[in-house]
């Protein structure tokens, strides 16, 4: 009797264990199925039905091929069978199909159950749906490696592909070409037509580039309006030239975007590996330098890298490094070129000076404005440098007022970036307060480019500056868009005729007529007109006869240090 009771207790425990296993079998979130020795399904859990859509009754007795998206994938089936026979297990990813026909990604693990004699009697399969996880991972990878605007590889992926191309070329004894492309005049399109059209233009440009490169080449958007191309398999520079010309020529046809006909070109710098650099960084620097030379050569052209360019690029790199510390080391100073009033019969009287920025680096020495100002713009340093210029000019001009020469105004050049992105109003307010300078003695010189395409925000900023009492002048008038249609919308007080027209007024009839027109139209709008770059008495007489109000140039004085300008004022006051 005790033996029977013990046996019943054991059976009850075994049944409890079986129920526990059955509950666990159905409770797991992964699908589980078991097949017999012939590969027929004999058991599935609830997660199997949830993932596949097949009820247990429909799955039992059927082959695992029930699930495969491509049942005829014999190679994979053979690999799985070989792994199970050899190792007793296999796992991997494959595409499967639900009962509805929908294809999904499955992570599958298979394990063989053997009897005591070693014969395979069962196969246990577990799997889970990884479709969403894979799609998320692929989306993140896409976002990390491709430019969303053009759908081209971004800078990171491009550099990786360039490195891979160099490794393969080194292994196979081949060469690699690298092109650096910069669109010509893209900033003007962005400023005049807006960033939306600019973005669409970039996307269309990318499609054109993709349409002309060869199979195996990589086109990428490096950033902004710059693109890069990795050329596979060139033997010499002569092999690269036709591929460069194809990229230049694909932009010849105008783009039509939102009703606008847009013409754009690009400048291309090229280099070859091996030969023009030993690593990715050097190749990129050399290709970029060659592209800058191509832009300087007139744009819509290309240049191959040369050792001379490398020396120039290294010099530029040093300038960049030194310029970033120039303010901290107090390396900037101002010089002042007198501004004179033209009276009857060409008589002149000093009424002010233009403050001109100069840089003297502690290691390099004097660096010309034509070298460092564009760099400052590119590096984003033009705003803090310009702010320093405003303060220094106001403080110096405040000291002129007690030299007995009468009220002397100071003209200060301000960049478009200062107006658009800086706090010029606040900077000027503080400079006037600390210096005590009368705001009516300050002239802020802006460019025509700032006026073209500017919106209400810029108009408001200029109006607030003028409301402070300062005056506004358009510098180098005549070299840009020269449209009085734009001028009438802005609170401008003065036009400065570019020196190239003043210098050519006596020799070229067209320049002379242009000077006359600017003076006449400026006066018709109530603006004062300044002639820049006056070097001879004949040029001064020409301006005086046309009624030009003011002049500056070497005829009166070159730019002077602060001390020498104060002495100049004392002598001519």
ChimeraX attribute file (.defattr): number of C-alpha atoms within 10 A of each C-alpha:
attribute: neighborCount
match mode: 1-to-1
recipient: residues
	/A:1	6
	/A:2	7
	/A:3	8
	/A:4	9
	/A:5	10
	/A:6	11
	/A:7	12
	/A:8	12
	/A:9	12
	/A:10	12
	/A:11	12
	/A:12	12
	/A:13	12
	/A:14	12
	/A:15	12
	/A:16	12
	/A:17	12
	/A:18	12
	/A:19	12
	/A:20	12
	/A:21	12
	/A:22	12
	/A:23	12
	/A:24	12
	/A:25	19
	/A:26	17
	/A:27	13
	/A:28	12
	/A:29	16
	/A:30	21
	/A:31	23
	/A:32	23
	/A:33	24
	/A:34	23
	/A:35	23
	/A:36	17
	/A:37	15
	/A:38	12
	/A:39	16
	/A:40	18
	/A:41	22
	/A:42	16
	/A:43	18
	/A:44	24
	/A:45	22
	/A:46	19
	/A:47	21
	/A:48	23
	/A:49	18
	/A:50	14
	/A:51	19
	/A:52	23
	/A:53	16
	/A:54	19
	/A:55	15
	/A:56	17
	/A:57	9
	/A:58	10
	/A:59	22
	/A:60	17
	/A:61	16
	/A:62	14
	/A:63	16
	/A:64	16
	/A:65	15
	/A:66	17
	/A:67	19
	/A:68	18
	/A:69	18
	/A:70	14
	/A:71	14
	/A:72	10
	/A:73	10
	/A:74	10
	/A:75	9
	/A:76	12
	/A:77	13
	/A:78	11
	/A:79	12
	/A:80	17
	/A:81	15
	/A:82	14
	/A:83	16
	/A:84	18
	/A:85	13
	/A:86	10
	/A:87	11
	/A:88	16
	/A:89	19
	/A:90	19
	/A:91	16
	/A:92	11
	/A:93	14
	/A:94	14
	/A:95	16
	/A:96	21
	/A:97	21
	/A:98	18
	/A:99	14
	/A:100	9
	/A:101	12
	/A:102	10
	/A:103	17
	/A:104	18
	/A:105	20
	/A:106	20
	/A:107	17
	/A:108	19
	/A:109	16
	/A:110	20
	/A:111	18
	/A:112	20
	/A:113	18
	/A:114	14
	/A:115	9
	/A:116	7
	/A:117	6
	/A:118	8
	/A:119	11
	/A:120	17
	/A:121	14
	/A:122	20
	/A:123	22
	/A:124	18
	/A:125	21
	/A:126	19
	/A:127	22
	/A:128	19
	/A:129	19
	/A:130	14
	/A:131	15
	/A:132	11
	/A:133	11
	/A:134	12
	/A:135	12
	/A:136	12
	/A:137	12
	/A:138	12
	/A:139	12
	/A:140	11
	/A:141	11
	/A:142	15
	/A:143	14
	/A:144	14
	/A:145	18
	/A:146	19
	/A:147	18
	/A:148	13
	/A:149	12
	/A:150	19
	/A:151	16
	/A:152	22
	/A:153	23
	/A:154	23
	/A:155	18
	/A:156	13
	/A:157	18
	/A:158	22
	/A:159	19
	/A:160	13
	/A:161	17
	/A:162	23
	/A:163	14
	/A:164	12
	/A:165	23
	/A:166	23
	/A:167	13
	/A:168	15
	/A:169	17
	/A:170	14
	/A:171	9
	/A:172	9
	/A:173	10
	/A:174	17
	/A:175	20
	/A:176	23
	/A:177	27
	/A:178	26
	/A:179	28
	/A:180	28
	/A:181	29
	/A:182	26
	/A:183	20
	/A:184	19
	/A:185	14
	/A:186	17
	/A:187	15
	/A:188	14
	/A:189	18
	/A:190	16
	/A:191	16
	/A:192	14
	/A:193	13
	/A:194	13
	/A:195	13
	/A:196	10
	/A:197	17
	/A:198	20
	/A:199	16
	/A:200	16
	/A:201	22
	/A:202	20
	/A:203	17
	/A:204	17
	/A:205	22
	/A:206	19
	/A:207	16
	/A:208	15
	/A:209	19
	/A:210	19
	/A:211	12
	/A:212	16
	/A:213	18
	/A:214	11
	/A:215	9
	/A:216	11
	/A:217	18
	/A:218	20
	/A:219	21
	/A:220	28
	/A:221	26
	/A:222	22
	/A:223	12
	/A:224	12
	/A:225	19
	/A:226	18
	/A:227	24
	/A:228	27
	/A:229	23
	/A:230	23
	/A:231	25
	/A:232	22
	/A:233	17
	/A:234	17
	/A:235	13
	/A:236	12
	/A:237	13
	/A:238	9
	/A:239	13
	/A:240	22
	/A:241	15
	/A:242	11
	/A:243	15
	/A:244	22
	/A:245	14
	/A:246	14
	/A:247	22
	/A:248	20
	/A:249	15
	/A:250	17
	/A:251	18
	/A:252	12
	/A:253	12
	/A:254	13
	/A:255	17
	/A:256	12
	/A:257	13
	/A:258	9
	/A:259	7
	/A:260	11
	/A:261	10
	/A:262	13
	/A:263	14
	/A:264	17
	/A:265	22
	/A:266	25
	/A:267	26
	/A:268	31
	/A:269	27
	/A:270	30
	/A:271	26
	/A:272	24
	/A:273	19
	/A:274	17
	/A:275	9
	/A:276	21
	/A:277	16
	/A:278	11
	/A:279	13
	/A:280	16
	/A:281	10
	/A:282	13
	/A:283	24
	/A:284	22
	/A:285	19
	/A:286	30
	/A:287	30
	/A:288	26
	/A:289	27
	/A:290	28
	/A:291	27
	/A:292	22
	/A:293	22
	/A:294	23
	/A:295	21
	/A:296	11
	/A:297	13
	/A:298	11
	/A:299	19
	/A:300	19
	/A:301	19
	/A:302	26
	/A:303	22
	/A:304	22
	/A:305	22
	/A:306	15
	/A:307	10
	/A:308	8
	/A:309	18
	/A:310	18
	/A:311	13
	/A:312	13
	/A:313	18
	/A:314	14
	/A:315	12
	/A:316	16
	/A:317	13
	/A:318	12
	/A:319	17
	/A:320	16
	/A:321	11
	/A:322	16
	/A:323	21
	/A:324	15
	/A:325	12
	/A:326	16
	/A:327	15
	/A:328	9
	/A:329	12
	/A:330	12
	/A:331	16
	/A:332	16
	/A:333	17
	/A:334	18
	/A:335	19
	/A:336	24
	/A:337	23
	/A:338	27
	/A:339	26
	/A:340	21
	/A:341	18
	/A:342	21
	/A:343	14
	/A:344	9
	/A:345	10
	/A:346	16
	/A:347	12
	/A:348	17
	/A:349	15
	/A:350	23
	/A:351	19
	/A:352	26
	/A:353	23
	/A:354	22
	/A:355	27
	/A:356	19
	/A:357	19
	/A:358	17
	/A:359	20
	/A:360	15
	/A:361	18
	/A:362	12
	/A:363	7
	/A:364	10
	/A:365	10
	/A:366	12
	/A:367	14
	/A:368	12
	/A:369	14
	/A:370	8
	/A:371	11
	/A:372	18
	/A:373	19
	/A:374	13
	/A:375	18
	/A:376	19
	/A:377	15
	/A:378	11
	/A:379	12
	/A:380	13
	/A:381	17
	/A:382	22
	/A:383	22
	/A:384	14
	/A:385	18
	/A:386	22
	/A:387	19
	/A:388	16
	/A:389	21
	/A:390	24
	/A:391	18
	/A:392	16
	/A:393	25
	/A:394	27
	/A:395	18
	/A:396	18
	/A:397	26
	/A:398	20
	/A:399	14
	/A:400	22
	/A:401	16
	/A:402	11
	/A:403	14
	/A:404	12
	/A:405	18
	/A:406	14
	/A:407	17
	/A:408	23
	/A:409	25
	/A:410	25
	/A:411	26
	/A:412	23
	/A:413	20
	/A:414	19
	/A:415	20
	/A:416	19
	/A:417	16
	/A:418	17
	/A:419	18
	/A:420	15
	/A:421	10
	/A:422	17
	/A:423	14
	/A:424	21
	/A:425	17
	/A:426	12
	/A:427	15
	/A:428	20
	/A:429	15
	/A:430	14
	/A:431	21
	/A:432	19
	/A:433	13
	/A:434	13
	/A:435	17
	/A:436	14
	/A:437	20
	/A:438	17
	/A:439	22
	/A:440	14
	/A:441	20
	/A:442	24
	/A:443	23
	/A:444	24
	/A:445	21
	/A:446	22
	/A:447	18
	/A:448	21
	/A:449	17
	/A:450	17
	/A:451	19
	/A:452	18
	/A:453	17
	/A:454	15
	/A:455	11
	/A:456	10
	/A:457	11
	/A:458	17
	/A:459	14
	/A:460	13
	/A:461	16
	/A:462	21
	/A:463	15
	/A:464	14
	/A:465	20
	/A:466	20
	/A:467	12
	/A:468	13
	/A:469	14
	/A:470	18
	/A:471	21
	/A:472	23
	/A:473	25
	/A:474	25
	/A:475	20
	/A:476	22
	/A:477	25
	/A:478	21
	/A:479	14
	/A:480	11
	/A:481	12
	/A:482	16
	/A:483	13
	/A:484	13
	/A:485	9
	/A:486	14
	/A:487	18
	/A:488	10
	/A:489	11
	/A:490	17
	/A:491	18
	/A:492	22
	/A:493	20
	/A:494	25
	/A:495	25
	/A:496	23
	/A:497	25
	/A:498	18
	/A:499	20
	/A:500	15
	/A:501	23
	/A:502	23
	/A:503	19
	/A:504	15
	/A:505	20
	/A:506	14
	/A:507	10
	/A:508	11
	/A:509	11
	/A:510	13
	/A:511	18
	/A:512	18
	/A:513	13
	/A:514	16
	/A:515	24
	/A:516	19
	/A:517	13
	/A:518	20
	/A:519	24
	/A:520	17
	/A:521	13
	/A:522	20
	/A:523	17
	/A:524	10
	/A:525	14
	/A:526	12
	/A:527	17
	/A:528	18
	/A:529	27
	/A:530	27
	/A:531	29
	/A:532	23
	/A:533	20
	/A:534	21
	/A:535	18
	/A:536	13
	/A:537	12
	/A:538	12
	/A:539	19
	/A:540	24
	/A:541	16
	/A:542	18
	/A:543	26
	/A:544	22
	/A:545	13
	/A:546	13
	/A:547	18
	/A:548	26
	/A:549	19
	/A:550	24
	/A:551	25
	/A:552	26
	/A:553	20
	/A:554	14
	/A:555	14
	/A:556	19
	/A:557	16
	/A:558	14
	/A:559	19
	/A:560	19
	/A:561	16
	/A:562	19
	/A:563	11
	/A:564	13
	/A:565	19
	/A:566	19
	/A:567	14
	/A:568	15
	/A:569	19
	/A:570	13
	/A:571	9
	/A:572	11
	/A:573	14
